[in-house]
């Protein structure tokens, strides 16, 4: 039985390894996804002791929530699952617009409840900040939904430190989700310390830096997607980044582990991080990621990894 961890100051307890589900029904994100494979990924998570699923309206749009709802219905144990979803996007004249207004957030929660076929959402995030709504008003709307039992915890995502402070003016924010990995560590300056001080749990996305921290690439790897335009994956910077990954591989090899498992285990040693949500496109990737829990890093190894990526 996996030890469960508490998400910040909430009453949500989960396996520290969750599942990010933008490849479950995220037809607008990945080409050629199969809905049935998406269902299989969710089933694999449940069968292997993962309770924490992270989705969003914009994955699909709406399809990810629908598929997760179907599998939960089939499983029949709603109370054993911790569902996080997000809203803020809407379509206006065929364009995506971000809206944090209380009226829209309330409507978004209701629509997510319907797609997920449930009467409560464990963790609801404002997915992106808009430019006009005061953030404490937006979070205040979620606080009312929490009082009504529609959601159990309140999250915000992609907020700057100033937006986070405003959002948390009344102390209502439970979780912040933002980009963070060993190559992209800006949140360590102000955001992570603020989260630790206020008891806000920090959930990183892109923890493996689009696969760069997975240890599978070499100098000969070529990319045909967005990575081909990303400086991290080009020329000399790419070569330097791979050298850093190779230094982590030395630690991984000594433990009989994969690079990705060591990297994910490192995040779980960071103050403020309680759980991770690595994605998966196939069921076997779900079970592989769980091997992270077998990796135990010493204080020296934790510091060594920190230093490798400081340079």
Number of C-alpha atoms within 10 A of each C-alpha: 5 12 9 16 14 15 24 21 14 18 11 17 19 23 22 25 29 23 24 22 25 25 25 32 27 26 20 15 15 14 9 9 16 15 17 12 16 25 22 18 27 27 19 18 24 20 12 12 18 25 22 26 25 23 27 26 25 23 21 19 17 19 23 28 31 21 20 26 22 16 18 22 14 11 14 10 9 15 10 16 19 20 23 22 25 24 27 22 24 17 9 9 7 7 8 12 12 18 22 25 19 18 11 18 24 18 13 19 23 17 16 24 20 15 19 25 16 14 13 22 22 22 25 30 26 29 25 18 22 17 10 9 13 16 26 20 17 22 28 20 18 27 20 14 21 19 10 11 14 22 22 23 25 24 25 27 22 16 21 14 16 12 16 21 18 17 22 19 15 13 14 17 28 24 26 25 18 21 16 20 20 21 16 13 13 13 18 12 10 12 20 22 15 17 23 15 10 16 18 25 25 28 22 22 19 17 26 22 16 11 13 20 26 19 18 13 15 13 14 6 8 12 12 7 8 9 15 12 11 11 11 18 23 16 10 12 12 17 15 14 17 21 15 17 24 16 14 23 21 13 18 19 12 8 14 11 17 21 24 25 22 28 25 26 22 20 21 17 14 13 13 24 22 23 26 23 22 22 23 22 19 17 17 13 15 24 18 13 20 20 17 22 17 12 19 14 16 9 9 9 15 18 12 15 19 13 10 14 16 10 6
